[in-house]
Amino acid sequence: MQIAIYSRGFVREDLPIIQLLLNELAREEIDVIIYEAFFQALQPHITYTKEPATFACAADLHGRADILVSLGGDGTLLDTVCYVRDKNIPVLGINFGRLGFLASIGKDAIYAAVQALKQRTYVVDKRTLIHLDSNVPSLFGEVPYGLNDFTIHKKDTSAMVKIHTYLNGEFLNTYWADGLIVATPTGSTGYSLSCGGPVVFPEAGSFVITPVAPHNLNVRPIIVPDDNVISFEVEGRSDQFLCTLDSRMETIDNTVQLAIKKESFRFSLLRLDDSNFLQTLRHKLLWGIDARNTLK
């Protein structure tokens, strides 16, 4: 078995955990291939029983890794979409960040995580990806899809935008707002949630359309089946707007045509068999906890 390890970086406090992970993988005779920039940053601080291989791009990873381990928060895990692409390499997230809806395995569960990888006792969740079609082929390059959400947003401090939105070519609404989010079920607990959108179970076959700071207070998030094609026409006082896929951003103008649909393949997210979505909700959102009971 060969495990790839990806991270954006580290803080010094996490070095013992990283060393523990590498030691446990080595003890189980699991080979590792580490993201090149992360490997270079670790060099002065980490010791290896065997010099690991490295990867710098998606092509370096395909055919070499059985599983990819993400070390960081949810944003770090979202980056891995650009590396695994359509090759169905499962991703396991170890949470070095804060909330950790996707990277849900804590630092205190390193041993359990390595044992699950070795014994293959993990659970694979298949997550829907969102795909962007555009009349600009270069938009988002070779990875025009995301795990969490697609957004259209005003640029900088410009005035609100008008986003004419259609479902399968039929007019839905014109959103006068700072922006618009189309989230997958996975992304429903991200940006969409912070803008008042609902929590959606990961296996639900739906997208959530959530306005960002809408001008009309009667405009609310809406859930639509994910077999719809959602298209947009954008206009505003500014000539340029922003659109994003997860944490990747592009600048567009009102000549760009945009349409969102479900991607033809899915993302494989690993979790330990003693955790599930309901437990994550209760733990991360503190559901069922009465803060009054903790006051002194």
N, C-alpha and C positions, 0 to 999 in steps of 0.2 A: 504494500500500500504506500502511496505517496500523497502527502498532504501539502497543499500550497498555503502560505500564510501571507495575508495582506493587511497592511495598516498604513494610515496616513503619517504616523509618527508616534511619539510616546513622551510621557513625562517621567522623570527620574523615579518617582514613587512606584511606577509600574514595572520597572526593570526586574525586580525579584519574581514577579508573576510571569513575565515573559521567559525568564530563565527557567522557572519551574515547568512551564509548558514545553519548552524545548527539551528539557531533561526527561520529562515523562514520555514524550514522543520517542526520544532516543532509547529509553529503557524498554519500550515496547517494540523496538526495531522498526519504527515507522520513519521513512525518509521524508525530508521536508524540502520544499522549494519556496524560497522567500522572495517577496517583492523587492526588486533591486534597490530602490531608494531607501526602503526600510532597513534592508540588510546593511547598507553603507552607514546609516545612522547608528545602528546597533553595534557595529564593529568594535569600538573601543570599550564596550560595556558588557558584552556577552561572550561566554565561552561555549564552544561546540565540541561534542565528541567526534563529529565528522563534519568537514566543511560542506555546508549545504549548497545546493544549486539555487539559481536565482531566475526570476522572470521579470520582464519589463513591459510586456504588452500581451494582448490576448493570444496572439500566435505562439508566443513562448509557452503558454500555459496549456493549450489544447493538446490532448494526447499524452500529457505528462502527469496531470494531477487527477486523483480520484475524488478529492474533496478539497474545498477551499475554506480556510478558517479566517474569519474577519476579526481583527483585534481593534476595538474602538466602540463608537456609538452607532446609532442607526444610520447617520450620514456616511460613515465608513463602509457599512454593509451595503448601502445603496451604490457606492462606487463599484462594488464587485460585479454588478450587472454588466459593466463595460468590459469585464475580463472573461466572465463565463459565457456571455452572449447566448447563443442557441445550442451550446454543446452539452447542456444538461449536467453540468458539474454542480453538485449540491454545495450549499454554503451554510456554514455554522458560525453564528455570531457570538463572540465572547465580549461582554459589555465592559468596556473601559470608560464609557461615557456616563451619562446621567440617567435619562428615563429608560431607554432600552426596550422598546416594544419589539423590535426585530432582533437586535443583539441581546437576547434575553438571558443568556447564561452568565451568571455572576463570576467574579474573580475567585470566589471561594469554591467553585465547582470545577476547577481545572482537572483534578484527578478523575472525577466522574465523566467529564467530557472526553478525555483521552480514552478511558475505558469503553465509553459508548462508541467511539470511532473504531477502536480495535476490534470490539466484539460485534459491531454493526447493530447495536441495540437502539439506535436513534430512530426517530420518526421523521418521515419526509413529508412536508407540506408543500403542495403544488400551488403557487401563487400566480394570479393573473398579472400580465404585463400590459401596459397601455402603449399603443403604437401611433406615431404621428406621420401622416401623409401631408406633403406640401408641394407646391409648384416650384420650390427651391430645393433641388435634390441634395445640396450640400448641407442643409439644415440638420445639425446634430450628427453629421458625418455618417459613419457606419453603424451608429447605435441610435436609431430614431425611436427608441422605446425606453420606458422606465417602469420601475416597480411601484413607486408611490403615487405620483401625480404629474399632470401636465398643467401649466398655468399660463395665462396671458395677463400681463400687468402693465400699468402705466410706467413710464421711464422717469426715474429721478423724482423731482417734485412737480412734474407736469400735472395738468388738470385731469380729472377722471376721464375714462374712455367709455365709448359705446361699443358693446360687443353683441352683435346680432348672432344669435345661436339657433342652429337647426338640428333636428333629429331626422336622419334619413331623408334630408332635403326639405322637410316640413318645418316651418317656422315655429320655434319654441318661445323665445323671449328676446328682448333687447335689454341687456344688463348695462345700466349706467352705474359704474362702480370704479374702484381703484384697480380691480382685476377680477379674474374668474379662475376657479380651480376645477379641474376634472380629476377626481381621485379614484383609484382602484379601492377595493375593500381593504387591502393592505395599507394604502395611504389614507384611509378614513381616520386613522388615529394620529395623523400628522398635521400638516398645515390646514387641511380642511376642518379638522376638529377645533383648532384654535380660532377659526372663523365662524364657528357655530354649526358646523356640519355634524351629522350623526355618526355614531360608531357602527360599523358594518362588519359582520362576521367574515373572516377571510374566504370562506368557501361560497359566499353569496355571489351569484352571477349578475353583478351590477356595477355601475359607476355612480359616483356622487358628484353632482354639479353644485358648487358652492361659490356664491359671489363674495368678493372681498370688499368690505365697506360699501355696500350698495346705497345709492342715493334714495331709492324708493324703499321705505321700511317694510312694505308688504312683500318684498321679494325674499324668498327663503330658499335654502338648499333643497334640491330635488334628487331623488334616486331614480335612475333609469336602467333598464336591462342592458347588459354589456354587449348584446348583439346589435345595438344601434351604432350608426356612424354619426358622430357629433361634429358638425362643421361650424366655422366662424367667419364673420366679416367684422373687421375692427376699424373703428374710426375715432378720431379725437383731434384736439387742437395741435398736438405734437405730431410730427411726421414719423416718429419712431416709437416702438413699443418693445417690451421684453416678453419673451416666452421661455419657459423652462421645462425640462424633463428631469424630475428629481432635483438634484443640486446643480445640474448643468444649465447654462444660460446662453441665449442667443438674442441679438437685437434684430428686429424686423421692422418693415414699414407696412403701410396699408395695402400694398400691392400683393403681399404674400397671402396665399390661400392656405388655410389650415384645416385639417380634419383629423379627428381622433377615432380610433377603433381598438378592439381587443387584438392583441398580438397573437400570432398563430402558434406560438410555443409558450411555455410557462417557466417560471423560476422555481427551483427546488430549494426550499429553506428547511434546514434541519433543526430539530429540537430534541431535548432529552425526553424519554418516555414518561417521566413523572411531571411534566409541565404541559399546559394547554392554554388556549386563548382566554378562557374564563379566569384561570388563575392569574394570567398576565394582567388582565383588566383589573381584577381586585387588588393586585399588588401594586401596579404602577399608578392607578388612579385613586388608590386608597378607598375603594368602595367598601362599605360595611364597617368603616372605622369611624368612631365618634370621637372627634378631637377633644370633646369635653371630658372624656374619661382619662385623658393624659395630662390635664391641667393640674398643677399643684396648688 
